[in-house]
């Protein structure tokens, strides 16, 4: 954007002094997600500030747009989330509504009076500069409905917050989006998830703001983009600390428009998704885009945080990558993790990397027939639930073991309280990232591409 820049400062409290050096007209001040400001100035002034010792860097303001595609037939997205395989079973199973979680929709706003929100949606702030404190585009309302609509949403009791950073045409800028992120970072009620179904070319300022917001304890979900391109070229989707989501179809294919690549984390339904719309308090619409995929994951993250409100963004990301269904997406794209969002059994069939299974805790297969429990006698045992018959164990009863954990080196280990290992899967120095209790009674240690490194029949 011509004569519009973001100035990132090394220290707080210097905005007025630095801006005055070049006569810059300050528009937004940032104090939480970034230290700095946005301002109108010419290129020469921007270059002068970039050389100022008080300035970390200066970047030109750029435009961002909602990651939306076109409407088509009825929705199927919720149906796909709580089952591993097709065909769809016409059920969406969930164990919580996430009424203790807050979801921040960084978008075009929300029609807060829509009946599907049941009074749970509020309009918090408008940084877009358009002066309309409501959703005049529809995009944000659709996204909010997928996150937390009573009928259309994943987390049916979550508290929805409109953070309007895009205008009636779905456009915003670095300064407006960063201002929204800055507000969320300062004001979010936790546990919290923030969804950004928007994107633009790679932008260091935006990425820095998002990273600081995530570091404050807010889980972020991003749309990977609709350019049918490598998501590593786009912000905020390239930010590794967030969960970047590609769009899948009802046949488990990559949606034709979806971005892909190593900067992405998983797939979720994004083609022909029905959700709430801004035309009236009852209206719905069917649209497509990675914008529709990301809020499925945001809603799922809210479900997870409902039961684990102190979980860090890193733990939430690891849990969902760990529980995701592997190797279902056809044509996933070069470098893309072939993982499909799964919410079944409240993500309780999987132990994610870094997660502990303490004495008395268990993981249960998605069909509830098999349970892996860390017993108080120190033994880790797999049971057939109906009969109570033990099917496998680590033979560590009486050892004083208190917990099992999947380490960051890929090894699945049973430890005593003193940190003495009494059993392990011998899978250290691998990329193993989840232990899954399966419907076929197996316990399997998987890697990010669905490869296995250990299973219970190996001992």
N, C-alpha and C positions, 0 to 999 in steps of 0.2 A: 504494500500500500504506500503510495507516494507521500513523502514528508510525514510519515507516522512511524515511530520507533519505540522500542522497549529498552529501558536502561536498567541493568541489574547492578546494584551497588554492593560493594564489599562489606559495608557496615550499615546498620539501620540509622534512621534519623537524619539523613543527609539530602533528602529529596529536594527541598527548596533551594539549598545552597548550590547543589550541582546543577539543577535546572536553570538557575539564575545566571550561571556562567555563559550560557549561550542564548538566553532569552526564550527557552523552551516553554511551551504552553502545556502544563501538566494536566492529564485527563484522568488517569487512574493511579492510585497509590497502592503499592503492595507491601505487606508487612509480615505475612505468615508463610504462604507458599513461596514467596520470593521477598527479598529486600530490593525495592526499586520502584519504578514508575513507568507509565506510558506517557508519551508527549508528542505534540506536533512540533516539528523542526525540520530544517532542510538537511540535505545530505552532508554539507560541509560542517554543520553544527554537530551532527551525529558522529562524524569522524573525530571532531575535536573532543567530544565527551568520551569516545572510545579510548583515547589516549590519556584521559585523566586518571591519576593514581587512585582516586576514590571509586572508580568504576571497574567492575569485574568484566563486563562486556556489554555491547550494544547490538541489538538485532532489529531488523526492519519488521514492522507489523505486517502480518499476512492474513489472508482470509481462510476461514474454515467453514465447511458445509456439513449438514446432517448427512449421515451415510444411509440414504434411502434409495430404493429402486421403485418398481411399479407394482400396482395392485393386481391381484388375480383371484383364484378360487379360495374356498374356506380354509380355516386354520386347522392345524394338526399338531402344533408345537408342544403343547402341554402333554399330550398323549404319549409323545416319544420319550419324555424325560425319565419316567420311572420304570422302564423296561429295557432289557439289554438288546433284545432282538425284534425284528419285524416278523409277522405283521403287527400293526397296532392293535391294542386290545380294548380300545375305547375307555380306558381308565387312566387317571392321573392320581397316583397314590402319594400321600404326604402325611407326616406325623406332627407337624406344627404349622402355625400360620405366621410365625415370626413377629408377633405383636410387640415384642420388646426391642425390635430392630428398626433403625432409621435408614431410609434409602434416599439418596440425593441424586436427582435427575438433572444432570448438567446438559441442558438442551434448549428447546424452544418454549419452555414453560409447561404447565399442566392445566387442563380444565378441571379445576379442583372440585367443582360441583357435580361432576359426572357421578351417576348413581353407583357405578362399579367401584368407586373409591370409598363409599360408605362414610364420608366425613373424615377420612384418614389423610387426605392430601391438603397441603398448605402451599401457598405461594410465598416464598421466602425472600427472593431478591431478583432484580432485573439489571444485569450489567450490559445488555445488548445495545443500549442507547436508543431503542426505538420508541420508548415511552409507553408501550402497551404492556401493562402488568397482567397479562393473561396469555394463553397459547393461541396465537393467531395463525399458526402453521399446521398444527395437528400432530406433528412428529413427536413432540415431547409427551403428549397425552397418550399416544400409541405405545411409546416406550414404557411409560409409567404403568399402563394397563398390564403389560406383559410382566413387569416386575411384581406388581402388587394388586392388580384388580381382583375383586372378589370372585368373579367368574372367569376372567381371562388371565389372571396372574399366577405366578409360581408361589409367591409368598403372600397369602391372602389376607394377612393381618398387619403387614408391615406399614410403618408410617412413611408416607411419601412427601418429599420436599422438592418443590420446583425451584431450580436455580437457572434462571433464563439467561443464556449467553448468546443465543442465536435469534435472529429477527424473524419477521413474518414469512420471509422467503427461505428460511433455513440457513442463512448466512451469519457468520460471526467473524471475529478477528482475534489475533493473538491477545490483544489487550482485553477484549471482552471475556474471552474464555479464561485467561489467567485470573482476571478479577473474580470470576465465579469460583475458580479453584481456591483462590486466596480466601474468599468468604467461607467456603466449606471447611477449609483447614482450621480457620479460627472459630467457627461456630457449630461444627458437627456435634450432634449428640450421639454417643456411642452405646452399644455397638453400631457401627455404620458401614454402609457400602455406598459407593458413588459410581454411577454409570455415565460413560461418555460415548454416546452413539454419534460421533462426529469425527472429522479428520481433515487433514491437509498435508501438504508437503512437510518433510522433516523440519522440526522447529525446536532449537535448543532451549529457548526460553520456556516454551510450553512444557517440554519434557522435564526441565528442572523443577518447575512448579508442581507438576504431578508427583515427581519423586519425593519432594519434601512433604507433600500432603500424605502420601502413602507412609512415609517414615513417621508421621504423626499418629498412625494407627488406623487409617481408613483404607479399607479394601476397595480397589478400583477395577472396574471392568471396562474394556474398550472394544469398539467395533474395529475390525481389521481394515475395513474399507472395501469399496465396490469397484475398484479399478481393474480387477482381474490381473493383479500385479503382486510383486513382492512387498509384503507389508512393512519390511524394514525401511522402505523409502518414505514412510508416512508417520506423522505424529497425531495423537499420542500412542498409536498402536505399537510403535517400536520400543516402548518403555518396558523393560523386562520385569520390573517389579509389579506391574499390573497383570491382569488376565486378559489377553487379547484373543478375541473370538472371531472365527470364520463362520460362514453361513452354510448350513446343510439343507438338503431337500428332503421331502417325505420318503424318498427311496434311498436315503443315506448316501447320496452323491454330494459332491461339492456344488453349491449353487453356482451357476455359470458366471456370475459377476464377482464372486467372492475373491478377495485377496488371499494370500497363502504365504508360507515361508517359515523360516526358523525363528522369526520374531513373534510368531503366534503360538498360542497355548492349546487350543482345542476348537472343536466345532460344536455348534448348537443350531437348532432350527431357525432358519432365516428366510425361507422362501414361502410366500403366500401365507402370512401369519395374520390371523384376525385378532384385533384388540380394540381398545377404546379409541374414540375420535373426538375432535373438538367441535363438531357441528352442533351438537346438542348434548343434554345430560344422559341420553340413551344411545347415541350413535356409536357404531363400530365401523371399522374399515379393514380391508385385507391389503396389506402392502408387503414388500420384500426388501431385504437389504441386510447387511451385517449389523445395521442398527437394530434389527429385530432379533438377531442372534445374541448380541451382548446382554440385553436385559433378561434373557432366560438364565444366563449365568449369574447376573446380579441378584435375581430372585432366589436362585439356588444358594448363593452365598449368604443371603439373609436367613434362609432356613438353617444353614450350618451355624451361623453366629447366634441364632436363637438358643441353641443348645450349648454353644461354646463361646459365650460373649467376650471372653478375654483373648480369644485367638488372634494372632497377629496376621496382617495381610499375607505374609510369607507362608504361614501355616494354612490359611484358607486356600491359597493357590496350590500348595502341595497336596492338600486333601482332595481337591477337585481333579487335579491331574492324576492323582493316585487312584481315584475311584472311577474315572472316566472309562467308558467302554472302548477297548482298543480294536483297531483294524476293521472298522465298519465302513469308513468313508471311501467311496470309489473316487479316483482322481483327486486325492487330497492336495496335490500340488507339491512342487519341489521343496523339500526340507520341512514340510508341515508335519507336526505331530499328528498321527492318525488316531485321534482321541475324540470321542463323542460324549457330550455332557450326560451325566447320569445322576439322578437324585434318589433312586430307589432306596428304601429302607433307611432314609435319612443318612445316606453315605456311611452306613454302619457295617458294610461287608468288607471294608478295606482299611488297613493300617497304612497310613501314608508315611513317607520318609520324614524322620524326625519325631514321629508320634510315639508315645508310650502307651503300652497296655499294662496298667497297674493291677495289683492283686485284686480280684473280684470283678474286674472289667472283662468285657468280651466283644467279639465281632461275630456277626451272624450272617449267613448266606442270604441272598436277596429273597429266596423262597422260604426263609425261616426254618429250614429243615436241619441245618448244621450250625453248630456254635463252637467257636474257638475261645476258650476262657483261660485267663491267667489265674490259677487257683491260689488260695492262701497257703497251701502246703508247698508252694514253689514249683509245681508242675504246670506246664502249658499243655492243655488237652483239647482235642477236637472231639465233640460229642454229636451223635445223632439225637436230635431234640426229642423226637417222638418216643424212642425206646430208652434214651438215657445211656446208650451204649457208647463207651469210648472207642474212637476209631484210630486215634494216633495221639502220641504224647512225647514230650522231650525227655522223659525219664529223669526229671529233676526234682521229684517230690522229696522233701526232707533236706533239700540243699540250702534252704534259706533264701531262695530266689524271690524277688518282690516285683519284678516287672520284666516285660519284653519290649524291645524297641527295634525299629528299622533305622540303622545308622546312615549317616550321610555317605559313608563309603560303600553302601549297598549290602552290608552284612546285617542279618536278622539275628539278634542276640538276646538271650535270657540272662539277666544279671541279678546278683544279690544286692542288698541295700548298700553294701560296702563297695559296690562296683566290680565285683568278681564275676566274670562270665562263667556260666555253668553249661551252656549249650549255644551253638550258633550254626548258621546255615552254610558256612564256608563260602560266602559269596562276596567277601570284601574285595575292593578294587573293581567293582562292577558298577553299572549305571542303574542297578535295581532301585525302583522308587516306590513300590507298593507291594503289600502282602494282601492277597484277596482270598476270602473264604467263598468258594464257588458252590453253585447248585448241584454239581456232580460229586460233592463231598471232598474235593481236593482243596488243599491250601497251597497257593502258588505265589512265588516271588517274581514279579514282572518288572521289565524295564519300560522306558518311555515309548518305545515303538511296538510294545506288545510282546517282546521276546521274553522267554522265561529263563531264570537263573537257578531256581530251586523249586521243588514241590515236595509234599509230605512223603511220597513214596521213595524219596532219596534218603530218608532217615532224619 
